[in-house]
Amino acid sequence: MPSIVEQSSRRAPLRIWTGAAVVYGIAAFAAALDGGRAPDDPAWSVVPFCAAFALAFLPWGAWADRHGAPAAMRASTLLLLVGGVVLLLPLGDGGWLVGRALEGLAAAGFPPAAQAALARLGGPGRAGRSIGGMSVAVAVGTLLVPLLAGLAEGPLGATATLALGAIGLPLVGLAAVATLTVAPAPAAAPTGRPAVPGRAPAAALRPTPGLLSAYACAFLVLIAYWTVVTRAAPLLGPDGAGLSESGARAVPLVGGLLGMVLTGVVAGVADRRGPRGPMVAVLAVGIAGLAVAASTGAPGAAVVGVAAFSLAYWCYLTLVGLQVVRSAPAAVHGRALGGLYTSMWTGAAVGGAVAATGAAWTVVLGLCAGAWTLAALVAARWFLAAAPRPAVPPRDAAPSAVDARLATSSR
C-alpha cells in the first residue's frame, strides 16, 4: 500500500475529486430526464433530494470525525447505490420521491468528509488548492452531467440513461474511494467521557467567529446563486434579454467553466494570503455582475453580468471551505464542514423560494446583490488573513565579529 505522502501528492486527491464529481452529478442528473420513470415535473427530482441533502450534513460530519473520512465516503457511495436501485424499481412517483430522498441522504456524507480529507492531504500550505480541485469536480458534475444525460436520453432511451446515472455513477464513485486511505486527524482533546472502543474521542465544535462568518457568508451567497440560476431562462431568454432558451441556460454554464479555470489561481492566493482578501474580491466581481445585469436592458450586458456572477460563485466555493478548515481543529473538520454545507443548502432553499415569488427580475437581482454585499462585509470583517510570520531578529541585533574581538581584548 502506498504511503500517505505518495497518496497526498498523486492519487488520493484525484480519487476524492472523482467521487465528488460523481456525487454532484447524481444530485443534478435526474432533473434533466423527461421520460421513463422520471416524473414530468422536475420538482419531484429536486425537492426531495435537496431536503434530505441539507438535513443530513451534520450527522454525517460527526460520523466522519469518529470513523474517518475515507469510511464516510465509502458509506456515502454505497448508500447512493441503494437509492439508485429504488429509482429503477417501478414504484411510481412516490417511489421516485423516496429514491431521490435516499440519494440526498446518502450524498450528504461525501462533501464534508471529502473536504476534511483534502485539507489533511494538502497540509497548511496547500489546503486551498487541494479543496479547489474538488470545487472544479463539483462544477463538472453539476454542470456537465445533466447536459450529458439530456443528450443520452434520445439515443439510449430513458431507462438506460436512468440506469447509467442511478447505478453507473455510484459504482464509479465507490471504485474511486474503495481503497482510499488518509492519515487520521490529530487526537481530540480529552472530554472526560469514557472512550468507546473503535471510535475516535469526541471533541467539541466551538462556534468561533471564523466558523460563524463562513456559515453566514455561505447562506447569503447561496440565496443569490440559486435565485439567479433558476431564473436564467426568463431573465436572459426571449422575454428577457432576447436569447433563445438554450442560449439562456448556457450562460451560467459558460461562467461556471471560466470559474473552474480560475479556481486554482484563487486557491493559490488564498493559501499564501488567507481567504479574506480573495473572498472579498470574488464577491465584488459577483456584485458587479449583478449590478450590470440589473441596470441595463442591453442583452450583451445582461449576459456578461450573469456570466461574471456565475464565475464568482465557482471561485467562492474553495475560499469558504478553506475558511472553515482554518477556523476549526482537524479533529472536528467533519462537523465543521457539515455545518457549512447545511448553511449553503438552507440558503439554496430560501433562494428557490425567492425565485418563485414572480417579482420583476431587476428587483430580484437587486436583492441578490444586497445579499452578496452583506456576505462581502462579513468576509471583510471576520474571514482570516494569512497567519503572521514569526518575527526574525534584525541582522544587526547579533554582535559582529569586530564587536566580539573588541569585547575579548577589553577583558
Disulfide bonds with the S-S distance in Angstrom:
none
